Amino acid sequence: TEHVHVYVDGVLAASQGVDTANGPDAFDIPVQVASGTHQLRVDWEDEGQVLTTTSRTVTAGSDLDGDGAIDTTDNCPDHANADQADIDRDGRGDVCDHDMDGDGHANGKERAHGTNERDPSDYPPKRK
């Protein structure tokens, strides 16, 4: 019997003996993790010696927009924005921020006036 150990963020989360006497064996090791991004490491061990190791980064929790950022930490949970860009640092991701550069002028207004919606120093002129 060999042993498979699963570590979550460096802490042993589960172990299971796997009978390989008759060749490879299928196994399933359930591990619960909190919402968020975690480092998983799986060690395959025989008689105290690690035979192989594999590591993966996993994200647990719902990700309704499919961008890799879980909804509880996603700065724009209804629109995919894997880079989580937030030019004006207001906590709202640029893809869903009506004023992404925070200059007080809506993105659509800036586009209509030919100014850069990503540059807070470039904005439409004041009306006279």
DSSP file with accessible surface (Angstrom, degrees, kcal/mol):
  #  RESIDUE AA STRUCTURE BP1 BP2  ACC     N-H-->O    O-->H-N    N-H-->O    O-->H-N    TCO  KAPPA ALPHA  PHI   PSI    X-CA   Y-CA   Z-CA
    1    1 A T              0   0  108      0, 0.0    46,-0.4     0, 0.0    18,-0.2   0.000 360.0 360.0 360.0 129.6    0.0    0.0    0.0
    2    2 A E  E     -A   18   0A  31     16,-2.8    16,-3.4    44,-0.1     2,-0.4  -0.616 360.0-128.4-102.8 169.1    1.2    3.4   -0.9
    3    3 A H  E     -AB  17  45A  77     42,-2.9    42,-3.4    14,-0.3     2,-0.5  -0.965   9.2-156.6-125.9 140.8   -0.1    6.7    0.5
    4    4 A V  E     -AB  16  44A   0     12,-2.7    12,-2.0    -2,-0.4     2,-0.4  -0.963  13.4-166.1-113.7 128.3   -1.3    9.8   -1.2
    5    5 A H  E     -AB  15  43A  24     38,-2.7    38,-2.6    -2,-0.5     2,-0.5  -0.960   4.8-157.4-117.7 133.9   -1.2   13.0    0.9
    6    6 A V  E     -AB  14  42A  12      8,-3.2     7,-3.4    -2,-0.4     8,-1.6  -0.951   8.4-167.7-114.1 125.4   -3.0   16.2   -0.1
    7    7 A Y  E     -AB  12  41A  45     34,-3.2    34,-2.2    -2,-0.5     2,-0.5  -0.922   7.0-159.8-112.5 136.7   -1.8   19.6    1.3
    8    8 A V  E >  S-AB  11  40A  20      3,-2.8     3,-1.9    -2,-0.4    32,-0.2  -0.978  82.0 -17.4-116.5 118.3   -3.8   22.8    1.1
    9    9 A D  T 3  S-     0   0   86     30,-3.4    -1,-0.2    -2,-0.5    31,-0.1   0.875 130.9 -51.6  52.9  39.8   -1.6   25.9    1.5
   10   10 A G  T 3  S+     0   0   55     29,-0.4     2,-0.5     1,-0.2    -1,-0.3   0.427 116.2 111.8  83.7  -1.5    1.1   23.8    3.0
   11   11 A V  E <  S-A    8   0A 100     -3,-1.9    -3,-2.8     1,-0.0    -1,-0.2  -0.907  76.3-111.1-110.0 131.0   -1.1   22.1    5.6
   12   12 A L  E     +A    7   0A  89     -2,-0.5    -5,-0.3    -5,-0.2     3,-0.1  -0.380  41.0 170.1 -59.3 122.9   -1.9   18.4    5.4
   13   13 A A  E     -     0   0A  51     -7,-3.4     2,-0.3     1,-0.4    -6,-0.2   0.686  58.7  -6.2-108.7 -28.3   -5.7   18.2    4.5
   14   14 A A  E     -A    6   0A  21     -8,-1.6    -8,-3.2    17,-0.1    -1,-0.4  -0.976  51.8-165.2-165.8 153.3   -6.2   14.5    3.7
   15   15 A S  E     -A    5   0A  58     -2,-0.3     2,-0.3   -10,-0.2   -10,-0.2  -0.979   7.7-177.0-140.3 153.5   -4.4   11.2    3.3
   16   16 A Q  E     -A    4   0A  66    -12,-2.0   -12,-2.7    -2,-0.3     2,-0.3  -0.975  25.0-126.3-152.4 138.0   -5.4    7.9    1.8
   17   17 A G  E     -A    3   0A  38     -2,-0.3     2,-0.4   -14,-0.2   -14,-0.3  -0.632  25.4-160.3 -79.1 140.5   -3.8    4.5    1.4
   18   18 A V  E     -A    2   0A   1    -16,-3.4   -16,-2.8    -2,-0.3     2,-0.8  -0.989  12.5-137.9-127.8 122.5   -3.8    3.2   -2.2
   19   19 A D        +     0   0   80     -2,-0.4     3,-0.2   -18,-0.2   -16,-0.0  -0.703  31.4 163.2 -83.0 112.1   -3.4   -0.5   -3.0
   20   20 A T    >   +     0   0   35     -2,-0.8     3,-1.8     1,-0.1    -1,-0.1   0.192  40.3 110.8-112.4  15.2   -1.0   -0.8   -6.0
   21   21 A A  T 3  S+     0   0   81      1,-0.3    -1,-0.1     3,-0.0    -2,-0.0   0.836  87.6  37.7 -59.4 -32.8   -0.2   -4.5   -5.5
   22   22 A N  T 3  S-     0   0  159      1,-0.4    -1,-0.3    -3,-0.2    -2,-0.1   0.021 130.5 -81.3-107.5  26.1   -2.1   -5.4   -8.6
   23   23 A G  S <  S-     0   0   30     -3,-1.8    -1,-0.4     2,-0.0     0, 0.0  -0.541  85.5  -6.3 105.7-172.8   -1.1   -2.3  -10.7
   24   24 A P        -     0   0  140      0, 0.0     2,-0.4     0, 0.0    -4,-0.1  -0.185  63.5-157.0 -58.2 146.1   -2.4    1.2  -10.7
   25   25 A D        -     0   0   79     -7,-0.0     2,-0.3    -4,-0.0    -5,-0.0  -0.972  12.4-127.5-127.3 141.3   -5.5    1.9   -8.7
   26   26 A A        +     0   0   91     -2,-0.4     2,-0.3     2,-0.0     0, 0.0  -0.615  35.3 171.6 -83.3 146.5   -8.1    4.7   -9.0
   27   27 A F        -     0   0   78     -2,-0.3     2,-0.4    -9,-0.1    -9,-0.1  -0.982  25.2-151.0-152.3 162.3   -8.9    6.8   -6.0
   28   28 A D        -     0   0  129     -2,-0.3    -2,-0.0     2,-0.0     0, 0.0  -0.987   7.9-171.1-139.3 123.5  -10.8    9.9   -4.9
   29   29 A I        -     0   0   28     -2,-0.4     2,-0.2   -15,-0.0   -13,-0.1  -0.909  15.2-149.7-119.8 101.5   -9.7   12.0   -2.0
   30   30 A P        -     0   0  107      0, 0.0     2,-0.4     0, 0.0    -2,-0.0  -0.521  17.8-178.9 -72.2 136.2  -12.3   14.7   -1.0
   31   31 A V        -     0   0   46     -2,-0.2     2,-0.4   -17,-0.1   -17,-0.1  -0.997  17.1-145.4-136.0 129.3  -10.8   17.9    0.4
   32   32 A Q        +     0   0  194     -2,-0.4     2,-0.3   -19,-0.2     0, 0.0  -0.817  21.4 179.5 -95.6 135.4  -12.8   20.9    1.6
   33   33 A V        -     0   0   50     -2,-0.4     3,-0.1     3,-0.0     2,-0.1  -0.961  28.8-110.5-131.6 151.7  -11.3   24.3    1.1
   34   34 A A        -     0   0   70     -2,-0.3    26,-0.3     1,-0.2     0, 0.0  -0.339  52.3 -79.3 -71.6 160.3  -12.6   27.8    2.0
   35   35 A S  S    S+     0   0   79     24,-0.1     2,-0.2    -2,-0.1    26,-0.2  -0.313  94.4  60.0 -58.2 142.1  -13.5   30.1   -0.8
   36   36 A G  E    S- C   0  60A  16     24,-2.7    24,-3.0    -3,-0.1     2,-0.4  -0.767  93.6 -48.2 131.2-174.4  -10.5   31.7   -2.4
   37   37 A T  E     + C   0  59A  87     -2,-0.2     2,-0.3    22,-0.2    22,-0.2  -0.821  57.5 178.3 -99.7 134.1   -7.4   30.7   -4.2
   38   38 A H  E     - C   0  58A  22     20,-3.1    20,-2.8    -2,-0.4     2,-0.6  -0.938  30.7-124.0-135.4 155.8   -5.2   28.0   -2.8
   39   39 A Q  E     - C   0  57A  96     -2,-0.3   -30,-3.4    18,-0.2     2,-0.4  -0.893  29.0-164.9 -98.6 121.7   -2.1   26.1   -3.5
   40   40 A L  E     -BC   8  56A  40     16,-3.4    16,-2.6    -2,-0.6     2,-0.4  -0.902   6.3-174.5-106.2 137.6   -2.7   22.3   -3.5
   41   41 A R  E     -BC   7  55A  83    -34,-2.2   -34,-3.2    -2,-0.4     2,-0.5  -1.000   6.2-163.1-130.3 134.3    0.2   19.8   -3.4
   42   42 A V  E     -BC   6  54A  45     12,-2.9    12,-2.1    -2,-0.4     2,-0.4  -0.979   5.6-166.8-119.3 122.6   -0.3   16.1   -3.7
   43   43 A D  E     -BC   5  53A  11    -38,-2.6   -38,-2.7    -2,-0.5     2,-0.6  -0.929   8.9-154.6-109.2 134.0    2.5   13.7   -2.6
   44   44 A W  E     -BC   4  52A  53      8,-2.8     7,-3.4    -2,-0.4     8,-1.3  -0.949  24.7-174.1-106.7 121.9    2.6   10.0   -3.5
   45   45 A E  E     -BC   3  50A  45    -42,-3.4   -42,-2.9    -2,-0.6     2,-0.4  -0.913  21.3-172.3-126.7 143.9    4.6    8.2   -0.9
   46   46 A D  E >  S- C   0  49A  52      3,-2.6     3,-2.0    -2,-0.4   -44,-0.1  -0.984  79.6 -17.8-135.7 121.5    5.9    4.6   -0.4
   47   47 A E  T 3  S-     0   0  184     -2,-0.4     3,-0.1   -46,-0.4    -1,-0.1   0.870 128.7 -50.5  51.0  44.5    7.5    3.5    2.8
   48   48 A G  T 3  S+     0   0   59      1,-0.2     2,-0.5   -45,-0.0    -1,-0.3   0.417 115.6 112.8  81.1  -2.6    8.1    7.1    3.9
   49   49 A Q  E <   -C   46   0A 137     -3,-2.0    -3,-2.6     0, 0.0     2,-0.5  -0.901  68.2-127.7-107.6 128.0    9.7    8.1    0.6
   50   50 A V  E     -C   45   0A  65     -2,-0.5    -5,-0.3    -5,-0.2     3,-0.1  -0.599  24.0-176.8 -74.1 121.8    8.0   10.6   -1.7
   51   51 A L  E     -     0   0A  87     -7,-3.4     2,-0.3    -2,-0.5    -6,-0.2   0.833  65.6  -8.0 -86.7 -39.5    7.8    9.1   -5.1
   52   52 A T  E     -C   44   0A  88     -8,-1.3    -8,-2.8     2,-0.0     2,-0.4  -0.985  57.4-159.2-157.1 155.1    6.3   12.0   -6.9
   53   53 A T  E     -C   43   0A  66     -2,-0.3     2,-0.3   -10,-0.2   -10,-0.2  -0.992   6.0-175.1-137.0 142.7    4.7   15.4   -6.2
   54   54 A T  E     -C   42   0A  58    -12,-2.1   -12,-2.9    -2,-0.4     2,-0.4  -0.989   7.1-161.4-136.3 146.5    2.4   17.6   -8.2
   55   55 A S  E     +C   41   0A  67     -2,-0.3     2,-0.3   -14,-0.2   -14,-0.2  -0.961   8.9 177.7-128.7 148.7    1.1   21.1   -7.3
   56   56 A R  E     -C   40   0A 152    -16,-2.6   -16,-3.4    -2,-0.4     2,-0.5  -0.991  26.7-132.4-145.5 148.6   -1.8   23.1   -8.6
   57   57 A T  E     -C   39   0A  87     -2,-0.3     2,-0.3   -18,-0.2   -18,-0.2  -0.910  34.6-176.4 -98.2 127.6   -3.3   26.5   -7.9
   58   58 A V  E     -C   38   0A  45    -20,-2.8   -20,-3.1    -2,-0.5     2,-0.5  -0.934  20.6-147.1-126.9 150.7   -7.1   26.2   -7.5
   59   59 A T  E     -C   37   0A  65     -2,-0.3     2,-0.4   -22,-0.2   -22,-0.2  -0.981  15.5-164.1-117.4 125.4   -9.9   28.7   -6.9
   60   60 A A  E     +C   36   0A  21    -24,-3.0   -24,-2.7    -2,-0.5     2,-0.2  -0.881  47.6  50.4-110.5 141.3  -12.8   27.6   -4.8
   61   61 A G  S    S-     0   0   45     -2,-0.4     2,-0.1   -26,-0.2    -2,-0.1  -0.504  93.9 -46.8 120.1 169.8  -16.1   29.4   -4.7
   62   62 A S        -     0   0   71     -2,-0.2     9,-3.1     8,-0.1    10,-0.3  -0.463  40.4-177.2 -77.6 144.8  -18.6   30.6   -7.3
   63   63 A D    >   +     0   0   47      7,-0.3     3,-1.3    -2,-0.1     5,-0.1  -0.688   5.7 176.3-137.5  76.7  -17.3   32.5  -10.3
   64   64 A L  T 3  S+     0   0  142      1,-0.3    -1,-0.1    -2,-0.2    16,-0.1   0.798  79.8  46.5 -61.5 -30.3  -20.4   33.5  -12.2
   65   65 A D  T 3  S-     0   0   29     12,-0.3    -1,-0.3     4,-0.2    15,-0.2   0.518 103.4-130.5 -92.5  -3.0  -18.6   35.5  -14.9
   66   66 A G    <   +     0   0   58     -3,-1.3    -2,-0.1     3,-0.1     4,-0.1   0.724  67.3 126.9  70.0  25.0  -16.0   32.8  -15.5
   67   67 A D  S    S-     0   0   19      2,-0.3    -1,-0.1    10,-0.1     3,-0.1   0.438  82.0-105.4 -96.6   2.8  -13.0   35.1  -15.2
   68   68 A G  S    S+     0   0   45      1,-0.2     2,-0.5    -5,-0.1    12,-0.0   0.375  90.6 107.2  92.5  -6.8  -11.1   33.2  -12.6
   69   69 A A  S    S-     0   0   17    -10,-0.0    -2,-0.3     8,-0.0    -1,-0.2  -0.930  73.7-122.4-105.0 122.3  -11.8   35.6   -9.7
   70   70 A I    >>  -     0   0    4     -2,-0.5     3,-1.9     1,-0.1     4,-1.5  -0.302  24.1-113.1 -65.7 149.6  -14.4   34.2   -7.3
   71   71 A D  T 34 S+     0   0   29     -9,-3.1    -1,-0.1     1,-0.3    -8,-0.1   0.804 112.0  61.4 -54.8 -35.5  -17.4   36.4   -6.8
   72   72 A T  T 34 S+     0   0  112    -10,-0.3    -1,-0.3     1,-0.2    -9,-0.1   0.739 120.4  25.4 -68.6 -19.6  -16.7   37.4   -3.2
   73   73 A T  T <4 S+     0   0   98     -3,-1.9     2,-0.3     4,-0.0    -1,-0.2   0.438  93.3 115.4-119.0  -3.0  -13.4   39.1   -4.3
   74   74 A D     <  -     0   0   12     -4,-1.5     4,-0.1     1,-0.1     8,-0.1  -0.527  55.1-152.1 -72.5 126.6  -14.3   39.9   -7.9
   75   75 A N  S    S+     0   0   32     -2,-0.3    18,-2.6     1,-0.3    -1,-0.1   0.475  96.3  25.2 -80.8   1.6  -14.3   43.7   -8.4
   76   76 A a  S >  S+     0   0    2     16,-0.2     3,-1.6     3,-0.1    -1,-0.3  -0.457  72.6 173.9-156.9  73.3  -16.8   43.2  -11.3
   77   77 A P  T 3  S+     0   0   49      0, 0.0   -12,-0.3     0, 0.0   -11,-0.1   0.648  76.3  53.2 -67.7 -13.5  -18.7   39.9  -10.7
   78   78 A D  T 3  S+     0   0  131      1,-0.1     2,-0.4   -14,-0.1    -7,-0.0   0.524 108.9  49.5 -97.3  -6.1  -21.1   40.3  -13.5
   79   79 A H  S <  S-     0   0  103     -3,-1.6    -1,-0.1     2,-0.0   -14,-0.1  -0.998  90.2-109.7-136.0 132.4  -18.5   40.9  -16.3
   80   80 A A        +     0   0   65     -2,-0.4   -14,-0.1   -15,-0.2    -2,-0.0  -0.365  47.8 152.9 -62.4 127.2  -15.4   38.9  -17.1
   81   81 A N    >   +     0   0    7     -2,-0.1     3,-2.1   -12,-0.1    -6,-0.2  -0.480  13.8 177.5-154.5  75.7  -12.3   40.8  -16.2
   82   82 A A  T 3  S+     0   0   77      1,-0.3    -1,-0.0     2,-0.1    -2,-0.0   0.825  81.9  54.6 -55.6 -32.3   -9.5   38.4  -15.4
   83   83 A D  T 3  S-     0   0  126      1,-0.1    -1,-0.3     2,-0.0     3,-0.1   0.632  94.8-142.7 -80.0 -10.1   -7.0   41.1  -14.8
   84   84 A Q    <   -     0   0   47     -3,-2.1    -2,-0.1     1,-0.2    -1,-0.1   0.805  29.4-173.0  54.8  30.7   -9.2   42.9  -12.2
   85   85 A A        +     0   0   32      8,-0.1     9,-2.6     1,-0.1    10,-0.3  -0.275  17.1 172.5 -58.5 138.7   -8.0   46.2  -13.6
   86   86 A D    >   -     0   0   34      7,-0.2     3,-1.5    -3,-0.1     5,-0.1  -0.631   7.0-177.8-150.4  79.6   -9.3   49.2  -11.6
   87   87 A I  T 3  S+     0   0   64      1,-0.3    14,-0.1    -2,-0.1    -1,-0.1   0.882  85.9  38.9 -52.5 -46.8   -7.6   52.4  -12.9
   88   88 A D  T 3  S-     0   0   43     12,-1.1    -1,-0.3     4,-0.2    13,-0.1   0.441 102.5-130.9 -89.7   3.1   -9.1   54.8  -10.4
   89   89 A R    <   +     0   0  220     -3,-1.5    -2,-0.1    11,-0.1     4,-0.1   0.842  62.9 136.2  53.9  40.5   -8.8   52.3   -7.5
   90   90 A D  S    S-     0   0   68      2,-0.3    -1,-0.1    10,-0.2     3,-0.1   0.381  77.8-106.6 -96.6   4.7  -12.5   52.8   -6.4
   91   91 A G  S    S+     0   0   53      1,-0.2     2,-0.5    -5,-0.1    -2,-0.0   0.380  91.3 107.4  87.5  -4.1  -13.0   49.0   -6.0
   92   92 A R  S    S-     0   0  107      8,-0.1    -2,-0.3   -16,-0.1    -1,-0.2  -0.936  75.4-117.5-109.2 123.1  -15.1   48.7   -9.1
   93   93 A G    >>  -     0   0    0    -18,-2.6     3,-1.8    -2,-0.5     4,-0.5  -0.222  22.3-117.2 -60.0 146.2  -13.5   47.0  -12.1
   94   94 A D  G >4 S+     0   0    7     -9,-2.6     3,-1.0     1,-0.3     6,-0.2   0.839 110.1  62.4 -55.3 -37.1  -12.9   49.0  -15.2
   95   95 A V  G 34 S+     0   0   85    -10,-0.3    -1,-0.3     1,-0.3   -15,-0.1   0.700 117.2  29.3 -68.0 -15.0  -15.2   46.9  -17.4
   96   96 A a  G <4 S+     0   0   46     -3,-1.8     2,-0.6   -21,-0.1    -1,-0.3   0.248  95.2 105.1-125.5  14.3  -18.2   47.7  -15.2
   97   97 A D    X<  -     0   0    5     -3,-1.0     3,-0.7    -4,-0.5    10,-0.1  -0.840  57.1-154.8 -98.6 117.9  -17.2   51.2  -14.0
   98   98 A H  T 3  S+     0   0  129     -2,-0.6     9,-3.3     1,-0.3    10,-0.3   0.705  97.6  31.3 -67.1 -17.0  -19.1   54.0  -15.7
   99   99 A D  T >  S+     0   0   18      7,-0.3     3,-1.4     8,-0.1    -1,-0.3  -0.634  75.3 174.5-136.5  76.0  -16.2   56.4  -15.0
  100  100 A M  T <  S+     0   0   12     -3,-0.7   -12,-1.1     1,-0.3   -10,-0.2   0.783  77.7  45.4 -63.2 -27.2  -13.2   54.1  -15.0
  101  101 A D  T 3  S-     0   0    6     16,-0.6    -1,-0.3     4,-0.3    17,-0.1   0.527 102.7-128.8 -95.2  -2.7  -10.6   56.9  -14.6
  102  102 A G    <   +     0   0   43     -3,-1.4    -2,-0.1     3,-0.1     4,-0.1   0.732  66.5 131.0  69.4  25.8  -12.5   58.7  -11.8
  103  103 A D  S    S-     0   0   31      2,-0.3    -1,-0.1    14,-0.1     3,-0.1   0.411  81.0-105.2 -92.0   3.5  -12.4   62.1  -13.4
  104  104 A G  S    S+     0   0   65      1,-0.2     2,-0.5    -5,-0.2    19,-0.0   0.517  90.3 105.9  88.8   3.8  -16.1   62.7  -12.9
  105  105 A H  S    S-     0   0   37     12,-0.1    -2,-0.3     4,-0.0    -4,-0.3  -0.973  73.5-116.4-121.0 128.6  -17.0   62.2  -16.6
  106  106 A A     >  -     0   0   42     -2,-0.5     4,-2.4     1,-0.1    -7,-0.3  -0.231  23.4-118.9 -60.3 148.0  -18.8   59.0  -17.8
  107  107 A N  H  > S+     0   0   15     -9,-3.3     4,-2.7     1,-0.2     5,-0.2   0.900 114.5  52.5 -55.0 -44.3  -16.8   56.8  -20.2
  108  108 A G  H  > S+     0   0   38    -10,-0.3     4,-2.4     1,-0.2    -1,-0.2   0.894 108.3  50.5 -61.7 -40.0  -19.5   57.3  -22.9
  109  109 A K  H  > S+     0   0   93      2,-0.2     4,-1.7     1,-0.2    -1,-0.2   0.924 110.8  49.3 -63.9 -42.5  -19.3   61.0  -22.6
  110  110 A E  H  X>S+     0   0    0     -4,-2.4     5,-2.6     2,-0.2     4,-0.5   0.926 111.1  48.7 -64.2 -43.7  -15.5   60.9  -22.9
  111  111 A R  H ><5S+     0   0  146     -4,-2.7     3,-1.1     1,-0.2    -1,-0.2   0.921 109.7  53.1 -61.0 -42.0  -15.7   58.7  -26.0
  112  112 A A  H 3<5S+     0   0   85     -4,-2.4    -1,-0.2     1,-0.3    -2,-0.2   0.831 113.6  42.8 -63.1 -30.8  -18.3   61.0  -27.6
  113  113 A H  H 3<5S-     0   0  104     -4,-1.7    -1,-0.3    -3,-0.2    -2,-0.2   0.398 115.5-113.9 -96.0   1.1  -16.0   64.0  -27.0
  114  114 A G  T <<5S+     0   0   68     -3,-1.1     2,-0.2    -4,-0.5    -3,-0.2   0.689  70.9 135.1  76.8  18.3  -12.9   62.2  -28.2
  115  115 A T      < -     0   0   20     -5,-2.6     2,-0.7    -6,-0.2    -1,-0.3  -0.612  64.4 -96.9 -97.9 163.4  -11.2   62.2  -24.8
  116  116 A N    >   -     0   0   73     -2,-0.2     3,-1.7     1,-0.2     6,-0.3  -0.679  23.6-161.3 -85.7 113.2   -9.4   59.3  -23.2
  117  117 A E  T 3  S+     0   0   37     -2,-0.7   -16,-0.6     1,-0.3    -1,-0.2   0.598  92.1  54.7 -68.2  -9.9  -11.7   57.4  -20.7
  118  118 A R  T 3  S+     0   0  126      1,-0.1    -1,-0.3   -18,-0.1    -2,-0.1   0.396  95.7  73.9-102.8   1.3   -8.6   55.8  -19.2
  119  119 A D    X   -     0   0   54     -3,-1.7     3,-1.9     3,-0.3    -3,-0.1  -0.926  61.1-162.0-121.2 110.2   -6.7   59.1  -18.5
  120  120 A P  T 3  S+     0   0   67      0, 0.0    -1,-0.1     0, 0.0    -3,-0.0   0.725  92.8  56.4 -66.3 -15.8   -8.0   61.2  -15.6
  121  121 A S  T 3  S+     0   0   93      1,-0.1     2,-0.6    -5,-0.0    -2,-0.0   0.522  97.6  70.4 -91.9  -2.6   -6.2   64.3  -16.9
  122  122 A D    <   +     0   0   59     -3,-1.9    -3,-0.3    -6,-0.3    -1,-0.1  -0.931  66.2 139.1-116.3 108.3   -8.0   64.1  -20.3
  123  123 A Y        -     0   0  115     -2,-0.6    -7,-0.0    -8,-0.1    -6,-0.0  -0.953  56.6 -75.8-146.8 162.5  -11.6   65.0  -20.1
  124  124 A P        -     0   0    1      0, 0.0     3,-0.1     0, 0.0   -14,-0.1  -0.243  56.1-102.9 -60.7 146.5  -14.2   66.9  -22.0
  125  125 A P        -     0   0  103      0, 0.0     2,-0.1     0, 0.0     3,-0.1  -0.321  40.5 -99.1 -66.9 154.1  -14.1   70.7  -21.8
  126  126 A K        -     0   0  178      1,-0.1     2,-0.2    -2,-0.0     0, 0.0  -0.440  40.7-107.5 -71.4 147.2  -16.5   72.5  -19.6
  127  127 A R              0   0  237     -2,-0.1    -1,-0.1    -3,-0.1     0, 0.0  -0.486 360.0 360.0 -73.4 146.5  -19.5   74.1  -21.3
  128  128 A K              0   0  253     -2,-0.2    -1,-0.1    -3,-0.1     0, 0.0  -0.597 360.0 360.0 -99.6 360.0  -19.5   77.8  -21.6
